[in-house]
Amino acid sequence: MKNDNLIILGDFNSNAIWDNDSPKEYTHSDMIDILEKHEFISVYHSLNDEQHGKEKTPTLYFRKNPDIGYHIDYIFLKRTQLDNVRELSIGDYDR
């Protein structure tokens, strides 16, 4: 986690909206806190100035239903690397 070039990304199957329903020992928000302590920031949330759990763009449509979208996929970079990101694009349901 000390490597400035490390990228953490993938389908995390988690979101802050489920923090209170989580049977795990830790929540999505706990994970975000840990990552931020190591200077990792979500690219999507930084570029869109959105909070975890309040995302406007889903990355998953549950059971392919366009009315049930969740943001569960993430890219985390070191805070110092965010200046190198110019754009992040997430496709919409129709694409």
Secondary structure, 3 states (H helix, E strand, C coil): CCCCCCCEEEECCCCHHHHHHCCCCCCHHHHHHHHHHCCEEEHHHHHHCCCCCCCCCCCEEHHHCCCCEECCEEEEEEHHHHHHCCCCCCCCCCC
